[in-house]
Amino acid sequence: MLAFKLAIFYWPFCFLFDHGSCLIDCDNVLRNTDYFTGLCSNKWKNLQPLVRPGQPSVGYAWVKRKVEEHFKSKDDAEKYIDEQNGFLGVINPGVGGNPLITIVDKHHTLSALDYSGYDDISVSMNIICDYRNLTWDDFYQTLESQSFIYILDHPKGLPNHLPQPISPSDLPIVFEFRKNSKAFSNDPWRALSSFSRKVEKAPDPFPKCKSNDDKYCERCYIRVCQDNSTEISKQSKSVNPSIPFFEFKWGYFLNYAAFYDNTYWPSFKDWQNFMEKYLDLETDFESMNVDSWQDAADLLVPLCRSEQTGSYRLPNNAFPNSKSEELPGYVQGTEKLPEDPTCGQPTCG
C-alpha cells in the first residue's frame, strides 16, 4: 500500500521534471518481456549498445549542422532530444537470444547526440513493432516490405556515384558517430536534400519570403505525408504517416541530375553555378562549414522546382516498395510553400 501511495505521489513530479525517467527501462523491455510496444527510455550510454542502425549512411554535413545548432551545451541537447517525442524503433531478433532495437528514423539526430558526448541524457524509444521471434531473414524481409530500413549506399569512396542496393546484413552493427569512429558512410546528397528544406535565399527569380510566409517558403519541396491532398495550402496536419526515405529519394534525384543528366535543370548556367559550389565543399567532418553547404543547397531550388523535374521517376530497383515513383512533395515554379505538415506515426503492417 505504501509503495502504491509513493507511486501516486511520485508520478506527476516525475513527468514534471524528467518524463524520460518515468518510462520503463528499455533494457528491461528487451530482457524481461516476451512482447512490447510503446515507450521506453534509458540514458544514451546505456541505450547505445542496445540499438542498431536501419540505414548505412547519414549526411555528415547535416549531422554537423545539428551538432552546431542543437548540441552546444547539455541543456540544449536535453531540450532538443526531449522535443523528438521518442525515436521510432522495432525490436529485432538480437544476438544469442538477446533482442535488440533497430532504429527506423532520426539517425542524424542520434548521430549528433553521440558526437556531442552528452551520453548521460535520457533518450526515449517508441517501439512500434516487436519482431524478436522472427528469424533474421524474416525480420529483414518484413522491414524491407514495410520500408523501415534503407538499404542503398554509394560505392565506397565514390559519393557522387548513384547509391546501389546492399544486403540488409551489410547495415552497421553498432550505432556510433564519434570523432575517430563513425559506423556510417557519408552521403553528401542526403545532406543536401535536408539543407534544401532550409533555404531562406533562393536565387532569382524566386521571390523573398515575407513575414507572413513560412520562413523557408521557397525551399526545394514540401514534406507531405502519405496520401495527402494535392492542395498543399490545406496540409497542416495528417494522421497519415510520413513517406519513407523522403530525403533519400530527393537526394538520389539531386545526385542523378548533377552528375548523370543535367537536362532537368532550367539552364546550363543553373547547373554550372551549383556544380562550382558543390565541388568546392569540404567533406571532412571536422572541417565542414555548414554555411557553405547551405549556400550550395540554395542553388538547388531552380532544379527542384523546374518543369522537367516533374517528369522524373525514381527507379523501381532503388525503391522497390514505394507506392509511387514520383518525387514526393514536388512543386513546380516559384509558388510559396506553407510549413511542412505534421505526419502521423507508421504502424506495423
DRENDO-1510 file (C-alpha; in Angstrom, 1 decimal, always signed):
<recs>
REC; n; res; u; v; w
REC; 1; MET; +0.0; +0.0; +0.0 .
REC; 2; LEU; +2.9; +2.4; +0.9 .
REC; 3; ALA; +4.5; +1.7; -2.4 .
REC; 4; PHE; +1.3; +2.4; -4.3 .
REC; 5; LYS; +0.9; +5.7; -2.5 .
REC; 6; LEU; +4.5; +6.6; -3.2 .
REC; 7; ALA; +4.0; +5.9; -6.9 .
REC; 8; ILE; +0.9; +8.1; -7.0 .
REC; 9; PHE; +2.9; +10.9; -5.3 .
REC; 10; TYR; +6.0; +10.5; -7.5 .
REC; 11; TRP; +4.3; +10.1; -10.9 .
REC; 12; PRO; +3.3; +13.7; -11.6 .
REC; 13; PHE; +6.6; +15.1; -10.3 .
REC; 14; CYS; +8.4; +12.6; -12.4 .
REC; 15; PHE; +6.8; +13.9; -15.6 .
REC; 16; LEU; +7.2; +17.5; -14.5 .
REC; 17; PHE; +11.0; +17.3; -14.2 .
REC; 18; ASP; +12.1; +14.4; -16.3 .
REC; 19; HIS; +9.5; +12.4; -18.2 .
REC; 20; GLY; +12.1; +10.0; -19.6 .
REC; 21; SER; +12.8; +8.6; -16.1 .
REC; 22; CYS; +9.1; +7.7; -15.8 .
REC; 23; LEU; +9.2; +5.3; -18.7 .
REC; 24; ILE; +10.1; +1.6; -18.4 .
REC; 25; ASP; +13.8; +0.9; -18.9 .
REC; 26; CYS; +14.5; -0.2; -22.5 .
REC; 27; ASP; +16.9; -2.8; -21.1 .
REC; 28; ASN; +14.1; -4.3; -19.1 .
REC; 29; VAL; +11.9; -4.4; -22.1 .
REC; 30; LEU; +14.4; -6.4; -24.0 .
REC; 31; ARG; +15.4; -8.7; -21.2 .
REC; 32; ASN; +12.2; -9.2; -19.2 .
REC; 33; THR; +9.3; -9.2; -21.6 .
REC; 34; ASP; +8.2; -11.5; -24.4 .
REC; 35; TYR; +6.5; -8.8; -26.3 .
REC; 36; PHE; +6.4; -5.0; -26.1 .
REC; 37; THR; +5.3; -1.9; -28.0 .
REC; 38; GLY; +5.2; +1.6; -26.6 .
REC; 39; LEU; +7.6; +4.0; -24.9 .
REC; 40; CYS; +10.8; +3.0; -23.1 .
REC; 41; SER; +13.8; +5.0; -22.0 .
REC; 42; ASN; +17.4; +4.9; -20.8 .
REC; 43; LYS; +20.4; +7.1; -20.8 .
REC; 44; TRP; +22.2; +7.2; -24.2 .
REC; 45; LYS; +25.3; +5.5; -22.8 .
REC; 46; ASN; +23.1; +2.5; -21.7 .
REC; 47; LEU; +20.9; +2.6; -24.7 .
REC; 48; GLN; +23.5; +2.8; -27.4 .
REC; 49; PRO; +24.8; -0.8; -27.1 .
REC; 50; LEU; +21.2; -1.9; -27.4 .
REC; 51; VAL; +20.3; -0.2; -30.7 .
REC; 52; ARG; +21.3; -0.9; -34.3 .
REC; 53; PRO; +21.0; +1.5; -37.4 .
REC; 54; GLY; +18.4; +1.0; -40.0 .
REC; 55; GLN; +20.4; +2.7; -42.8 .
REC; 56; PRO; +24.1; +2.5; -43.9 .
REC; 57; SER; +24.7; +6.2; -44.2 .
REC; 58; VAL; +24.0; +9.7; -43.0 .
REC; 59; GLY; +24.7; +13.1; -44.4 .
REC; 60; TYR; +27.8; +14.2; -42.4 .
REC; 61; ALA; +27.2; +17.9; -43.1 .
REC; 62; TRP; +23.6; +17.6; -41.9 .
REC; 63; VAL; +24.8; +15.9; -38.7 .
REC; 64; LYS; +27.3; +18.8; -38.3 .
REC; 65; ARG; +24.5; +21.3; -38.6 .
REC; 66; LYS; +22.6; +19.6; -35.9 .
REC; 67; VAL; +25.6; +19.5; -33.6 .
REC; 68; GLU; +26.3; +23.2; -34.0 .
REC; 69; GLU; +22.6; +24.2; -33.7 .
REC; 70; HIS; +21.2; +21.9; -31.0 .
REC; 71; PHE; +24.1; +20.4; -29.1 .
REC; 72; LYS; +26.2; +23.5; -27.9 .
REC; 73; SER; +25.5; +22.6; -24.3 .
REC; 74; LYS; +24.0; +19.7; -22.3 .
REC; 75; ASP; +20.9; +21.8; -21.6 .
REC; 76; ASP; +20.4; +22.5; -25.3 .
REC; 77; ALA; +20.9; +18.8; -26.1 .
REC; 78; GLU; +18.4; +17.7; -23.5 .
REC; 79; LYS; +15.8; +20.1; -24.7 .
REC; 80; TYR; +16.3; +19.0; -28.3 .
REC; 81; ILE; +16.2; +15.3; -27.6 .
REC; 82; ASP; +13.1; +15.8; -25.5 .
REC; 83; GLU; +11.4; +17.6; -28.4 .
REC; 84; GLN; +11.7; +14.5; -30.5 .
REC; 85; ASN; +9.0; +12.7; -28.6 .
REC; 86; GLY; +10.7; +9.4; -28.9 .
REC; 87; PHE; +12.8; +7.7; -31.6 .
REC; 88; LEU; +11.0; +5.1; -33.6 .
REC; 89; GLY; +12.3; +1.6; -33.3 .
REC; 90; VAL; +11.4; -2.1; -33.8 .
REC; 91; ILE; +12.7; -5.0; -31.7 .
REC; 92; ASN; +14.9; -7.3; -33.7 .
REC; 93; PRO; +15.9; -11.0; -33.0 .
REC; 94; GLY; +19.2; -9.8; -31.5 .
REC; 95; VAL; +22.2; -12.0; -30.7 .
REC; 96; GLY; +22.3; -15.1; -28.6 .
REC; 97; GLY; +18.7; -14.9; -27.7 .
REC; 98; ASN; +19.1; -11.3; -26.5 .
REC; 99; PRO; +16.8; -9.0; -28.7 .
REC; 100; LEU; +18.0; -5.5; -29.6 .
REC; 101; ILE; +16.3; -2.4; -31.2 .
REC; 102; THR; +16.6; -1.4; -34.8 .
REC; 103; ILE; +16.3; +2.4; -35.3 .
REC; 104; VAL; +13.9; +3.4; -38.1 .
REC; 105; ASP; +14.1; +7.2; -38.0 .
REC; 106; LYS; +16.1; +10.3; -37.0 .
REC; 107; HIS; +19.6; +8.7; -37.4 .
REC; 108; HIS; +21.0; +12.2; -37.9 .
REC; 109; THR; +19.8; +13.4; -34.5 .
REC; 110; LEU; +21.1; +10.4; -32.7 .
REC; 111; SER; +24.4; +10.7; -34.6 .
REC; 112; ALA; +24.7; +14.3; -33.4 .
REC; 113; LEU; +23.9; +13.3; -29.8 .
REC; 114; ASP; +26.6; +10.6; -30.0 .
REC; 115; TYR; +29.1; +13.0; -31.3 .
REC; 116; SER; +28.3; +15.6; -28.7 .
REC; 117; GLY; +29.5; +13.3; -25.9 .
REC; 118; TYR; +26.4; +14.0; -23.7 .
REC; 119; ASP; +25.8; +10.3; -23.2 .
REC; 120; ASP; +24.0; +10.6; -19.8 .
REC; 121; ILE; +21.0; +12.3; -21.5 .
REC; 122; SER; +17.8; +10.2; -21.3 .
REC; 123; VAL; +16.6; +9.0; -24.7 .
REC; 124; SER; +13.0; +7.7; -25.2 .
REC; 125; MET; +12.4; +5.0; -27.7 .
REC; 126; ASN; +8.9; +4.5; -29.3 .
REC; 127; ILE; +8.8; +0.7; -30.1 .
REC; 128; ILE; +6.2; +0.3; -32.9 .
REC; 129; CYS; +6.8; -3.4; -33.7 .
REC; 130; ASP; +8.2; -6.4; -31.8 .
REC; 131; TYR; +9.8; -8.9; -34.2 .
REC; 132; ARG; +12.1; -10.6; -31.7 .
REC; 133; ASN; +10.6; -14.0; -32.5 .
REC; 134; LEU; +11.4; -13.8; -36.2 .
REC; 135; THR; +14.5; -15.2; -37.9 .
REC; 136; TRP; +16.9; -12.6; -39.1 .
REC; 137; ASP; +16.0; -13.4; -42.7 .
REC; 138; ASP; +12.3; -12.9; -42.0 .
REC; 139; PHE; +13.0; -9.8; -39.9 .
REC; 140; TYR; +14.8; -8.1; -42.8 .
REC; 141; GLN; +12.3; -9.2; -45.3 .
REC; 142; THR; +9.5; -7.8; -43.1 .
REC; 143; LEU; +11.3; -4.4; -42.6 .
REC; 144; GLU; +12.0; -4.1; -46.3 .
REC; 145; SER; +8.4; -4.7; -47.2 .
REC; 146; GLN; +7.4; -2.0; -44.7 .
REC; 147; SER; +10.1; +0.4; -45.8 .
REC; 148; PHE; +11.5; +0.5; -42.3 .
REC; 149; ILE; +15.2; +0.1; -43.4 .
REC; 150; TYR; +17.1; +1.9; -46.1 .
REC; 151; ILE; +19.4; -0.4; -48.0 .
REC; 152; LEU; +21.1; +1.7; -50.6 .
REC; 153; ASP; +24.6; +3.1; -50.3 .
REC; 154; HIS; +27.1; +4.8; -52.6 .
REC; 155; PRO; +30.1; +2.7; -53.7 .
REC; 156; LYS; +32.9; +3.1; -51.2 .
REC; 157; GLY; +34.9; +6.2; -51.9 .
REC; 158; LEU; +32.6; +7.3; -54.7 .
REC; 159; PRO; +29.9; +9.6; -53.1 .
REC; 160; ASN; +28.9; +11.0; -56.5 .
REC; 161; HIS; +28.1; +7.7; -58.0 .
REC; 162; LEU; +24.4; +6.7; -57.6 .
REC; 163; PRO; +23.7; +4.6; -54.5 .
REC; 164; GLN; +23.4; +0.9; -55.1 .
REC; 165; PRO; +21.3; -1.8; -53.3 .
REC; 166; ILE; +23.1; -3.5; -50.4 .
REC; 167; SER; +22.2; -6.6; -48.4 .
REC; 168; PRO; +20.5; -5.8; -45.1 .
REC; 169; SER; +23.2; -7.8; -43.4 .
REC; 170; ASP; +25.6; -5.1; -44.5 .
REC; 171; LEU; +24.0; -2.5; -42.3 .
REC; 172; PRO; +26.2; -1.2; -39.4 .
REC; 173; ILE; +26.1; -3.5; -36.4 .
REC; 174; VAL; +26.8; -0.6; -34.0 .
REC; 175; PHE; +25.3; +2.9; -33.7 .
REC; 176; GLU; +28.4; +5.1; -33.5 .
REC; 177; PHE; +29.2; +8.6; -34.7 .
REC; 178; ARG; +32.3; +10.0; -32.9 .
REC; 179; LYS; +35.3; +12.0; -33.9 .
REC; 180; ASN; +37.5; +9.0; -34.5 .
REC; 181; SER; +34.9; +6.3; -35.1 .
REC; 182; LYS; +31.9; +6.5; -37.4 .
REC; 183; ALA; +29.8; +3.5; -38.2 .
REC; 184; PHE; +28.0; +5.3; -41.1 .
REC; 185; SER; +29.3; +6.2; -44.5 .
REC; 186; ASN; +28.8; +9.8; -45.7 .
REC; 187; ASP; +26.0; +10.6; -48.2 .
REC; 188; PRO; +26.5; +14.2; -49.3 .
REC; 189; TRP; +23.3; +14.1; -51.3 .
REC; 190; ARG; +21.2; +13.1; -48.3 .
REC; 191; ALA; +22.8; +16.1; -46.5 .
REC; 192; LEU; +22.0; +18.5; -49.4 .
REC; 193; SER; +18.4; +17.2; -49.5 .
REC; 194; SER; +17.9; +18.3; -45.9 .
REC; 195; PHE; +19.7; +21.6; -46.4 .
REC; 196; SER; +17.4; +22.2; -49.4 .
REC; 197; ARG; +14.5; +22.3; -46.9 .
REC; 198; LYS; +16.1; +25.2; -45.1 .
REC; 199; VAL; +16.5; +27.6; -47.9 .
REC; 200; GLU; +16.0; +31.2; -47.0 .
REC; 201; LYS; +17.7; +32.8; -50.0 .
REC; 202; ALA; +16.6; +31.1; -53.2 .
REC; 203; PRO; +18.2; +32.6; -56.4 .
REC; 204; ASP; +16.3; +34.7; -58.9 .
REC; 205; PRO; +13.5; +34.6; -60.0 .
REC; 206; PHE; +12.3; +33.2; -56.7 .
REC; 207; PRO; +10.7; +35.8; -54.5 .
REC; 208; LYS; +11.7; +36.6; -51.0 .
REC; 209; CYS; +9.6; +35.1; -48.2 .
REC; 210; LYS; +7.7; +37.8; -46.3 .
REC; 211; SER; +6.9; +38.0; -42.6 .
REC; 212; ASN; +3.5; +36.2; -43.1 .
REC; 213; ASP; +5.1; +33.4; -45.1 .
REC; 214; ASP; +6.8; +30.3; -43.8 .
REC; 215; LYS; +10.5; +31.1; -43.2 .
REC; 216; TYR; +11.5; +28.6; -45.8 .
REC; 217; CYS; +8.7; +29.3; -48.3 .
REC; 218; GLU; +11.0; +28.9; -51.4 .
REC; 219; ARG; +12.6; +25.7; -50.3 .
REC; 220; CYS; +13.0; +22.8; -52.7 .
REC; 221; TYR; +9.9; +20.7; -51.8 .
REC; 222; ILE; +7.2; +20.3; -49.2 .
REC; 223; ARG; +7.4; +17.2; -47.0 .
REC; 224; VAL; +3.9; +15.9; -47.5 .
REC; 225; CYS; +2.5; +12.8; -45.7 .
REC; 226; GLN; +1.3; +9.7; -47.3 .
REC; 227; ASP; -1.9; +10.1; -49.3 .
REC; 228; ASN; -2.1; +13.8; -48.6 .
REC; 229; SER; -4.4; +16.1; -50.7 .
REC; 230; THR; -2.6; +17.8; -53.6 .
REC; 231; GLU; -3.9; +21.1; -52.3 .
REC; 232; ILE; -0.7; +22.0; -50.3 .
REC; 233; SER; -2.2; +25.1; -48.7 .
REC; 234; LYS; -4.5; +22.8; -46.7 .
REC; 235; GLN; -1.9; +20.4; -45.5 .
REC; 236; SER; -1.2; +21.3; -41.9 .
REC; 237; LYS; -1.6; +18.0; -40.1 .
REC; 238; SER; -2.3; +14.5; -41.1 .
REC; 239; VAL; -3.0; +11.2; -39.4 .
REC; 240; ASN; -1.2; +9.5; -42.3 .
REC; 241; PRO; +2.4; +8.6; -41.7 .
REC; 242; SER; +5.4; +10.3; -43.4 .
REC; 243; ILE; +6.6; +9.0; -46.7 .
REC; 244; PRO; +9.6; +6.6; -46.2 .
REC; 245; PHE; +13.0; +7.7; -47.3 .
REC; 246; PHE; +11.7; +11.2; -48.3 .
REC; 247; GLU; +15.0; +13.0; -48.2 .
REC; 248; PHE; +16.9; +10.0; -49.6 .
REC; 249; LYS; +14.6; +10.0; -52.6 .
REC; 250; TRP; +15.3; +13.6; -53.3 .
REC; 251; GLY; +19.0; +13.0; -52.6 .
REC; 252; TYR; +19.0; +10.3; -55.2 .
REC; 253; PHE; +17.5; +12.6; -57.8 .
REC; 254; LEU; +19.8; +15.5; -57.0 .
REC; 255; ASN; +22.8; +13.2; -57.4 .
REC; 256; TYR; +21.4; +12.0; -60.7 .
REC; 257; ALA; +20.6; +15.5; -62.1 .
REC; 258; ALA; +24.1; +16.8; -61.1 .
REC; 259; PHE; +26.3; +14.0; -62.4 .
REC; 260; TYR; +24.2; +11.9; -64.9 .
REC; 261; ASP; +21.7; +14.1; -66.6 .
REC; 262; ASN; +21.7; +17.9; -66.3 .
REC; 263; THR; +18.7; +18.4; -68.6 .
REC; 264; TYR; +16.5; +18.6; -65.6 .
REC; 265; TRP; +18.0; +22.0; -64.8 .
REC; 266; PRO; +16.2; +25.1; -66.2 .
REC; 267; SER; +19.5; +26.2; -67.7 .
REC; 268; PHE; +23.1; +25.1; -68.1 .
REC; 269; LYS; +24.1; +28.2; -66.0 .
REC; 270; ASP; +22.0; +27.0; -63.1 .
REC; 271; TRP; +23.7; +23.6; -63.2 .
REC; 272; GLN; +27.2; +25.2; -63.6 .
REC; 273; ASN; +26.6; +27.6; -60.6 .
REC; 274; PHE; +25.7; +24.6; -58.4 .
REC; 275; MET; +28.5; +22.4; -59.5 .
REC; 276; GLU; +31.1; +25.0; -59.0 .
REC; 277; LYS; +29.9; +25.5; -55.4 .
REC; 278; TYR; +29.4; +21.8; -54.7 .
REC; 279; LEU; +32.8; +20.7; -55.9 .
REC; 280; ASP; +34.4; +23.3; -53.6 .
REC; 281; LEU; +32.7; +21.9; -50.5 .
REC; 282; GLU; +34.8; +20.5; -47.6 .
REC; 283; THR; +33.8; +16.8; -47.0 .
REC; 284; ASP; +35.9; +16.2; -43.9 .
REC; 285; PHE; +33.5; +16.3; -40.9 .
REC; 286; GLU; +35.8; +18.4; -38.6 .
REC; 287; SER; +36.5; +20.9; -41.4 .
REC; 288; MET; +33.0; +21.3; -42.8 .
REC; 289; ASN; +31.4; +24.7; -43.0 .
REC; 290; VAL; +27.7; +24.2; -42.8 .
REC; 291; ASP; +27.0; +27.7; -44.2 .
REC; 292; SER; +28.8; +26.7; -47.4 .
REC; 293; TRP; +26.7; +23.6; -47.6 .
REC; 294; GLN; +23.6; +25.7; -47.2 .
REC; 295; ASP; +24.8; +28.1; -49.9 .
REC; 296; ALA; +25.1; +25.1; -52.2 .
REC; 297; ALA; +21.7; +23.8; -51.3 .
REC; 298; ASP; +20.2; +27.3; -52.1 .
REC; 299; LEU; +21.3; +26.8; -55.7 .
REC; 300; LEU; +19.3; +23.6; -56.0 .
REC; 301; VAL; +16.0; +25.3; -55.8 .
REC; 302; PRO; +15.8; +26.0; -59.6 .
REC; 303; LEU; +16.4; +22.3; -60.2 .
REC; 304; CYS; +13.8; +21.1; -57.6 .
REC; 305; ARG; +11.1; +23.4; -58.9 .
REC; 306; SER; +11.8; +23.0; -62.7 .
REC; 307; GLU; +9.1; +21.8; -65.0 .
REC; 308; GLN; +11.4; +19.0; -66.2 .
REC; 309; THR; +11.8; +17.6; -62.7 .
REC; 310; GLY; +8.1; +16.9; -62.5 .
REC; 311; SER; +8.6; +14.2; -65.2 .
REC; 312; TYR; +11.4; +12.4; -63.3 .
REC; 313; ARG; +10.6; +8.9; -62.0 .
REC; 314; LEU; +12.6; +7.1; -59.3 .
REC; 315; PRO; +14.0; +3.8; -60.4 .
REC; 316; ASN; +12.0; +0.8; -59.1 .
REC; 317; ASN; +15.1; -1.2; -58.3 .
REC; 318; ALA; +16.3; +1.5; -55.9 .
REC; 319; PHE; +12.9; +2.0; -54.1 .
REC; 320; PRO; +11.0; -1.2; -54.9 .
REC; 321; ASN; +8.4; -0.8; -52.1 .
REC; 322; SER; +7.5; +2.8; -52.8 .
REC; 323; LYS; +3.8; +3.5; -53.5 .
REC; 324; SER; +4.8; +6.0; -56.2 .
REC; 325; GLU; +7.8; +6.5; -58.5 .
REC; 326; GLU; +7.2; +10.3; -58.5 .
REC; 327; LEU; +9.3; +12.6; -56.4 .
REC; 328; PRO; +7.3; +13.3; -53.2 .
REC; 329; GLY; +6.3; +16.8; -52.4 .
REC; 330; TYR; +7.3; +18.2; -55.8 .
REC; 331; VAL; +6.0; +21.7; -56.6 .
REC; 332; GLN; +6.6; +23.5; -59.9 .
REC; 333; GLY; +7.6; +27.1; -60.2 .
REC; 334; THR; +8.0; +29.9; -57.7 .
REC; 335; GLU; +4.9; +29.1; -55.6 .
REC; 336; LYS; +5.5; +29.8; -51.9 .
REC; 337; LEU; +5.2; +26.8; -49.7 .
REC; 338; PRO; +3.5; +26.6; -46.3 .
REC; 339; GLU; +5.0; +25.0; -43.3 .
REC; 340; ASP; +5.5; +21.2; -43.7 .
REC; 341; PRO; +2.6; +19.2; -42.3 .
REC; 342; THR; +2.8; +17.1; -39.2 .
REC; 343; CYS; +2.5; +13.4; -40.1 .
REC; 344; GLY; +1.2; +10.5; -38.1 .
REC; 345; GLN; +3.2; +7.5; -36.9 .
REC; 346; PRO; +3.9; +4.5; -39.1 .
REC; 347; THR; +2.4; +1.2; -37.9 .
REC; 348; CYS; +3.3; -2.4; -38.4 .
REC; 349; GLY; +1.5; -3.8; -41.5 .
</recs>
